[in-house]
Amino acid sequence: MLLLSNQSIAVLVFGITYLLLIVNRDRALIFVWGASIILLALRVISPLDAWQALNWNVLGILFGTMVLAEFFVLSGAPAYMATRMVNATGSATFALLAITAFAGFLSAFIENVATVFIVAPLAIETARRIKVSPVPVLLAVAVSANLQGVSTMIGDSPSILLATAARMTFMDFFFMNGRLGIFFAVQIGGIAAAAILWFIFRGARGKISKREAPKVATWTPTMLIVFLVIALASSSFIPNRPETLPGLVTTIFGVLALAWNHRRKLFQMELAKLDWQTFFLLAGLFVLISSLTVSGAVASVANLMTEFAGASVLTAYILIIVASVVISAFVDNIPYTIAMLPVSQLIAERMGVNPLLFMFALVLSTSLGGNITPIGASANVVAVGVLKRQGYKVSFMEFFKIGFPVTIAAVTLGTMFLWFTWR
């Protein structure tokens, strides 16, 4: 009888689960939690290991931002801001660039999928007003959202995971250990992306007529988000702060928003309709990935990558970047990020370099790699779905023509900045 080691079982179960996630994303929760239960049943991990694997800081940040983002959308503030921004541009080309820039701004604070849903109606309407196809406009919105989502601690799941793994505060995304943080790497990549999008939109001619901005029901959700950012930034300066403080603060703001709405009864917001799929998927992935750590599989992968790179830090750096871009172009970046963050840390430690160099490059490349294909990120899938409902079909190559050059330019410049800043 063939007896497999715990490490072999963990790798096998993870590999099969990953393949199933590629084939059918709709059943991700079933696959991930089913795999976790199998690992518990086979005693690859103990119930205590599974409980300790749950990262309450990440889950707390995710819950709070989900609630705040929902009220922010319902308030009408994003639509008002976007309309005012487009009205201020005048030029058709700059109006389209303003829409994509606004999508990037929003995604720094709310989830990328929510950003696409918010900006999509304005993007389509603006494209029609200046008589251009809305396809490249909305695809650019998704690409911009994916790019800027990693610029702050509360922007998207990979940045939340990075913050927890590297024990980063909100302000560390801007300045950390006396150096410029990942936020600036994203902005340098954003400048490259903007140049390419300008080239794509340069054919849009004429001036765009102004339209009346929709009314805002209340500015309270907007103010709550502003106060959350201030609270997280302020907590960065608290000495010996608990690791779970950002998650606790964000959860409190989410609960405050729920209490405010319960009292005012302005919006019919159902908790059941929040993105619980991502919430429980993350929880399940923490348990699943813990089996790779507990069994020693993470250390084995780190050893293999270190041996392949030899003594060259640059080779290891490029290997992490290329693998992250290619893999995340076709599969969801959340499981990959959770699995590879500890690997990148171990590789850096064994090569005697700052772990943040590899971790920043990993998260930046993973987030941007999803821009290459229509299935690389949830925001892309939503954008393509919105266009389909409007009667526009988007082919793989049509998306690739926008996503690929933006990704290559942004990743190249962003990771070069990280190399010279953090090496």
C-alpha positions as CSV (number, residue, x, y, z in Angstrom):
1,M,0.0,0.0,0.0
2,L,1.3,3.4,-1.0
3,L,1.6,5.7,2.0
4,L,1.9,9.4,1.2
5,S,3.6,11.9,3.6
6,N,1.6,14.8,4.9
7,Q,3.6,17.1,2.6
8,S,2.7,15.0,-0.4
9,I,-1.0,14.9,0.6
10,A,-1.1,18.7,1.2
11,V,0.5,19.4,-2.2
12,L,-1.8,16.9,-4.0
13,V,-5.0,18.3,-2.4
14,F,-3.9,21.9,-3.0
15,G,-3.0,21.1,-6.7
16,I,-6.3,19.4,-7.4
17,T,-8.2,22.2,-5.7
18,Y,-6.3,24.8,-7.7
19,L,-7.2,23.0,-11.0
20,L,-10.8,22.9,-10.0
21,L,-10.8,26.6,-9.3
22,I,-9.5,27.2,-12.8
23,V,-12.1,25.0,-14.4
24,N,-15.1,26.2,-12.3
25,R,-14.9,29.4,-10.2
26,D,-18.6,29.4,-9.4
27,R,-18.0,26.5,-7.0
28,A,-14.9,27.9,-5.4
29,L,-16.3,27.8,-1.8
30,I,-17.3,24.1,-2.2
31,F,-13.8,23.2,-3.5
32,V,-11.8,25.1,-1.0
33,W,-13.8,24.1,2.1
34,G,-14.1,20.5,0.8
35,A,-10.3,20.3,0.5
36,S,-9.9,21.8,4.0
37,I,-12.2,19.2,5.5
38,I,-10.3,16.4,3.7
39,L,-7.0,17.7,5.2
40,L,-8.5,17.8,8.6
41,A,-9.9,14.3,8.2
42,L,-6.5,13.0,7.1
43,R,-4.9,14.8,10.0
44,V,-2.5,16.7,7.8
45,I,-3.5,19.7,9.9
46,S,-5.2,19.7,13.3
47,P,-8.3,21.7,14.3
48,L,-6.0,24.0,16.3
49,D,-3.8,24.6,13.1
50,A,-7.0,25.4,11.2
51,W,-8.2,27.8,13.8
52,Q,-4.9,29.6,14.1
53,A,-4.7,29.8,10.3
54,L,-7.7,32.1,10.2
55,N,-6.4,35.6,9.8
56,W,-8.9,37.8,11.6
57,N,-7.2,41.0,10.7
58,V,-7.7,40.3,7.0
59,L,-11.3,39.2,7.5
60,G,-12.0,42.2,9.7
61,I,-10.7,44.7,7.1
62,L,-12.7,42.9,4.4
63,F,-16.0,42.9,6.3
64,G,-15.7,46.6,7.2
65,T,-14.8,47.7,3.7
66,M,-17.6,45.6,2.2
67,V,-20.2,47.4,4.4
68,L,-18.8,50.9,3.8
69,A,-18.5,50.4,0.1
70,E,-22.1,49.2,-0.2
71,F,-23.4,52.4,1.5
72,F,-21.0,54.5,-0.4
73,V,-22.5,53.2,-3.7
74,L,-26.1,53.5,-2.5
75,S,-25.5,57.2,-1.4
76,G,-24.9,58.2,-5.0
77,A,-21.6,60.0,-4.1
78,P,-19.4,58.1,-6.6
79,A,-21.7,58.9,-9.6
80,Y,-21.8,62.6,-8.5
81,M,-18.0,62.7,-8.3
82,A,-17.5,61.0,-11.6
83,T,-19.9,63.3,-13.4
84,R,-18.3,66.4,-12.0
85,M,-14.9,65.2,-13.0
86,V,-16.0,64.4,-16.6
87,N,-17.7,67.9,-16.9
88,A,-14.5,69.6,-15.8
89,T,-12.4,68.0,-18.6
90,G,-14.2,69.4,-21.7
91,S,-12.0,67.3,-24.2
92,A,-13.3,63.9,-25.3
93,T,-9.9,62.2,-24.9
94,F,-9.3,63.6,-21.4
95,A,-12.9,62.8,-20.4
96,L,-12.2,59.1,-21.1
97,L,-8.9,59.3,-19.3
98,A,-10.7,61.0,-16.3
99,I,-13.2,58.2,-16.1
100,T,-10.4,55.6,-15.9
101,A,-8.5,57.7,-13.4
102,F,-11.6,58.0,-11.3
103,A,-12.0,54.2,-11.4
104,G,-8.4,53.9,-10.1
105,F,-9.0,56.4,-7.3
106,L,-12.1,54.6,-6.2
107,S,-10.4,51.2,-6.2
108,A,-7.8,52.4,-3.8
109,F,-10.6,52.5,-1.2
110,I,-13.3,50.0,-2.3
111,E,-13.3,46.6,-4.0
112,N,-12.5,46.5,-7.7
113,V,-15.7,44.8,-8.7
114,A,-17.7,47.5,-6.9
115,T,-15.7,50.1,-8.7
116,V,-16.5,48.7,-12.1
117,F,-20.2,48.5,-11.3
118,I,-20.1,52.2,-10.1
119,V,-18.2,53.6,-13.1
120,A,-19.7,51.4,-15.9
121,P,-22.9,53.4,-16.5
122,L,-21.0,56.7,-16.8
123,A,-18.3,55.1,-19.0
124,I,-20.9,53.7,-21.4
125,E,-22.9,56.9,-21.5
126,T,-19.8,59.1,-22.1
127,A,-18.6,56.8,-24.9
128,R,-21.9,57.1,-26.6
129,R,-22.0,60.9,-26.2
130,I,-18.7,61.3,-28.0
131,K,-19.6,58.5,-30.5
132,V,-16.9,55.9,-29.7
133,S,-17.2,52.3,-28.8
134,P,-17.7,51.8,-25.0
135,V,-15.7,48.5,-25.2
136,P,-12.1,49.9,-24.8
137,V,-13.4,52.5,-22.3
138,L,-15.0,50.0,-19.9
139,L,-12.1,47.6,-20.3
140,A,-9.7,50.4,-19.4
141,V,-11.9,51.1,-16.3
142,A,-11.4,47.4,-15.2
143,V,-7.6,47.6,-15.9
144,S,-7.3,50.8,-14.0
145,A,-9.2,49.4,-11.0
146,N,-7.0,46.3,-10.9
147,L,-3.9,48.5,-11.0
148,Q,-4.7,50.9,-8.2
149,G,-6.4,48.4,-6.0
150,V,-3.1,47.4,-4.5
151,S,-1.9,50.9,-3.8
152,T,-3.5,51.1,-0.2
153,M,-4.0,48.7,2.6
154,I,-7.8,48.7,2.1
155,G,-7.9,48.7,-1.7
156,D,-8.2,45.0,-2.6
157,S,-7.6,41.5,-1.1
158,P,-3.9,41.1,-2.2
159,S,-3.0,44.4,-0.5
160,I,-4.8,43.3,2.7
161,L,-2.9,40.0,2.6
162,L,0.4,41.8,2.1
163,A,-0.3,44.2,5.0
164,T,-0.9,41.3,7.3
165,A,2.0,39.1,6.1
166,A,4.5,41.9,6.3
167,R,2.9,43.5,9.4
168,M,2.4,46.8,7.6
169,T,0.4,49.7,8.8
170,F,-1.7,51.9,6.6
171,M,1.0,54.5,6.3
172,D,3.6,51.8,5.4
173,F,2.1,51.6,2.0
174,F,3.3,55.1,1.5
175,F,6.6,55.3,3.5
176,M,8.2,52.4,5.3
177,N,11.6,52.2,7.0
178,G,12.6,55.5,5.5
179,R,11.9,54.4,2.0
180,L,9.0,55.0,-0.5
181,G,6.4,52.3,-0.3
182,I,4.5,50.2,-2.8
183,F,2.0,53.1,-3.4
184,F,4.6,54.9,-5.4
185,A,5.5,51.8,-7.4
186,V,1.8,51.6,-8.4
187,Q,1.7,55.3,-9.3
188,I,4.8,54.9,-11.6
189,G,3.1,52.0,-13.2
190,G,-0.1,54.1,-13.4
191,I,1.7,56.8,-15.3
192,A,2.9,54.2,-17.9
193,A,-0.7,52.8,-18.1
194,A,-2.1,56.3,-18.6
195,A,0.3,57.0,-21.5
196,I,-0.9,53.8,-23.2
197,L,-4.5,54.5,-22.6
198,W,-4.1,58.1,-24.0
199,F,-2.7,56.4,-27.1
200,I,-5.7,54.2,-27.3
201,F,-8.2,57.0,-26.7
202,R,-6.4,59.6,-28.9
203,G,-8.9,59.1,-31.7
204,A,-11.8,60.5,-29.6
205,R,-12.4,64.0,-31.0
206,G,-14.2,67.2,-30.0
207,K,-15.6,68.5,-26.8
208,I,-18.0,66.8,-24.5
209,S,-21.2,68.5,-23.4
210,K,-21.8,68.9,-19.7
211,R,-24.6,67.1,-17.9
212,E,-26.2,67.7,-14.6
213,A,-24.6,65.6,-11.8
214,P,-27.0,63.3,-10.0
215,K,-28.0,64.3,-6.4
216,V,-26.3,62.7,-3.4
217,A,-28.7,61.2,-0.9
218,T,-26.2,61.6,2.0
219,W,-22.5,62.3,2.4
220,T,-22.3,60.2,5.6
221,P,-20.8,57.0,4.0
222,T,-18.2,59.2,2.2
223,M,-17.3,60.8,5.5
224,L,-17.1,57.4,7.3
225,I,-14.6,56.3,4.6
226,V,-12.6,59.5,5.1
227,F,-12.6,59.0,8.9
228,L,-11.6,55.3,8.5
229,V,-8.6,56.3,6.4
230,I,-7.6,58.9,9.1
231,A,-8.1,56.3,11.8
232,L,-5.9,53.8,10.1
233,A,-3.3,56.3,9.3
234,S,-3.3,57.5,12.9
235,S,-3.1,53.9,14.2
236,S,0.2,53.5,12.3
237,F,1.9,55.7,14.9
238,I,0.8,53.7,17.9
239,P,3.8,51.9,19.5
240,N,3.4,48.2,20.1
241,R,0.0,48.1,18.5
242,P,-1.8,44.7,18.2
243,E,-1.5,43.1,14.8
244,T,-5.3,42.9,14.6
245,L,-5.8,46.6,15.2
246,P,-6.5,47.6,11.5
247,G,-9.1,44.8,11.2
248,L,-10.7,45.8,14.5
249,V,-10.9,49.5,13.5
250,T,-12.3,48.7,10.0
251,T,-14.9,46.4,11.5
252,I,-16.0,49.1,14.0
253,F,-16.5,51.5,11.1
254,G,-18.6,48.9,9.3
255,V,-20.7,48.3,12.4
256,L,-21.1,52.1,12.8
257,A,-22.4,52.4,9.2
258,L,-24.9,49.6,9.8
259,A,-26.1,51.2,13.1
260,W,-26.4,54.6,11.4
261,N,-28.5,53.2,8.5
262,H,-30.6,51.2,11.0
263,R,-31.5,54.4,12.8
264,R,-31.9,56.6,9.7
265,K,-33.5,53.9,7.5
266,L,-32.2,55.6,4.3
267,F,-31.2,52.5,2.4
268,Q,-32.6,49.0,2.0
269,M,-29.2,47.3,2.5
270,E,-29.4,43.5,2.9
271,L,-26.3,42.0,4.7
272,A,-26.9,38.7,2.8
273,K,-26.2,40.5,-0.5
274,L,-22.7,41.5,0.5
275,D,-19.7,39.7,-1.0
276,W,-19.7,36.8,1.5
277,Q,-18.3,34.5,-1.3
278,T,-14.9,36.3,-1.1
279,F,-15.1,36.5,2.7
280,F,-15.6,32.8,3.3
281,L,-13.3,31.9,0.3
282,L,-10.5,33.7,2.0
283,A,-11.2,32.0,5.3
284,G,-11.2,28.6,3.6
285,L,-8.0,29.4,1.7
286,F,-6.2,30.3,5.0
287,V,-7.0,26.8,6.3
288,L,-6.0,25.2,3.0
289,I,-2.7,27.1,2.6
290,S,-1.8,26.4,6.3
291,S,-1.5,22.7,5.3
292,L,1.4,23.7,2.9
293,T,3.1,25.6,5.7
294,V,2.6,23.0,8.5
295,S,3.7,20.1,6.3
296,G,6.8,21.8,5.1
297,A,5.7,22.2,1.5
298,V,6.3,26.0,1.5
299,A,9.8,25.5,2.7
300,S,10.4,22.9,-0.1
301,V,9.1,25.3,-2.8
302,A,11.3,28.1,-1.4
303,N,14.3,25.7,-1.5
304,L,13.6,24.8,-5.2
305,M,13.3,28.4,-6.3
306,T,16.4,29.4,-4.3
307,E,18.4,26.6,-6.0
308,F,17.1,27.6,-9.4
309,A,18.1,31.2,-8.9
310,G,21.5,30.3,-7.4
311,A,23.2,33.3,-5.8
312,S,21.5,35.8,-8.1
313,V,19.0,37.9,-6.3
314,L,17.9,39.5,-9.6
315,T,17.2,36.1,-11.1
316,A,14.9,35.2,-8.1
317,Y,13.3,38.6,-8.4
318,I,12.5,38.2,-12.1
319,L,11.3,34.6,-11.5
320,I,8.8,35.8,-8.9
321,I,7.6,38.6,-11.2
322,V,7.2,36.5,-14.4
323,A,5.5,33.6,-12.6
324,S,3.1,36.0,-10.8
325,V,2.1,37.8,-14.0
326,V,1.6,34.6,-16.1
327,I,-0.3,32.6,-13.4
328,S,-2.6,35.5,-12.4
329,A,-3.5,36.2,-16.0
330,F,-5.5,33.0,-16.0
331,V,-6.5,32.2,-12.4
332,D,-7.7,34.1,-9.4
333,N,-4.9,36.0,-7.6
334,I,-6.2,35.4,-4.0
335,P,-5.1,31.7,-3.6
336,Y,-1.8,32.4,-5.4
337,T,-1.0,35.4,-3.2
338,I,-1.8,33.5,0.0
339,A,0.4,30.6,-1.1
340,M,3.3,32.6,-2.4
341,L,3.7,35.3,0.2
342,P,5.4,32.9,2.7
343,V,7.4,31.4,-0.1
344,S,8.8,34.8,-1.2
345,Q,9.6,35.6,2.4
346,L,11.6,32.4,2.8
347,I,13.5,32.9,-0.4
348,A,14.4,36.4,0.6
349,E,15.6,35.3,4.0
350,R,17.8,32.5,2.6
351,M,19.3,34.9,0.1
352,G,19.9,37.5,2.7
353,V,17.8,40.3,1.2
354,N,15.0,42.4,2.5
355,P,11.8,40.2,2.3
356,L,9.7,43.3,1.3
357,L,11.5,43.5,-2.0
358,F,10.1,40.1,-3.1
359,M,6.8,40.5,-1.3
360,F,6.1,43.9,-2.9
361,A,7.0,42.6,-6.4
362,L,4.9,39.5,-5.9
363,V,1.7,41.5,-5.0
364,L,2.2,44.1,-7.6
365,S,2.8,41.5,-10.4
366,T,-0.1,39.4,-9.2
367,S,-2.5,42.2,-9.2
368,L,-1.4,43.5,-12.6
369,G,-1.1,40.1,-14.2
370,G,-4.9,39.8,-14.0
371,N,-5.2,42.6,-16.5
372,I,-3.9,40.5,-19.4
373,T,-7.0,38.3,-20.0
374,P,-10.8,38.7,-19.6
375,I,-10.7,35.9,-16.9
376,G,-7.7,37.1,-15.0
377,A,-9.6,39.2,-12.5
378,S,-13.2,39.5,-11.2
379,A,-13.3,43.1,-12.3
380,N,-12.6,42.0,-15.9
381,V,-15.3,39.4,-15.8
382,V,-17.8,42.0,-14.6
383,A,-16.7,44.6,-17.3
384,V,-17.1,42.0,-20.1
385,G,-20.5,41.0,-18.6
386,V,-21.8,44.6,-18.5
387,L,-20.7,45.1,-22.1
388,K,-22.4,41.9,-23.2
389,R,-25.7,43.0,-21.7
390,Q,-25.3,46.2,-23.7
391,G,-25.0,44.2,-26.9
392,Y,-21.2,44.3,-27.2
393,K,-19.2,41.1,-27.4
394,V,-15.6,41.2,-26.2
395,S,-13.1,38.7,-27.7
396,F,-10.0,37.4,-26.0
397,M,-7.8,39.4,-28.4
398,E,-9.8,42.6,-28.0
399,F,-9.1,42.5,-24.2
400,F,-5.5,41.4,-24.7
401,K,-4.8,44.4,-27.0
402,I,-5.6,46.7,-24.1
403,G,-4.6,44.6,-21.0
404,F,-1.2,43.2,-22.3
405,P,0.6,46.5,-23.1
406,V,-0.8,48.2,-20.0
407,T,0.4,45.3,-17.8
408,I,3.9,45.0,-19.3
409,A,4.5,48.7,-19.1
410,A,3.1,49.0,-15.5
411,V,4.9,45.9,-14.2
412,T,8.2,46.8,-15.8
413,L,8.3,50.3,-14.4
414,G,6.8,49.5,-11.1
415,T,9.1,46.6,-10.3
416,M,12.1,48.5,-11.5
417,F,11.2,51.2,-9.0
418,L,10.9,48.6,-6.3
419,W,14.3,47.1,-7.2
420,F,16.2,50.3,-7.0
421,T,14.3,51.4,-3.8
422,W,14.3,48.2,-1.8
423,R,17.4,46.2,-3.0
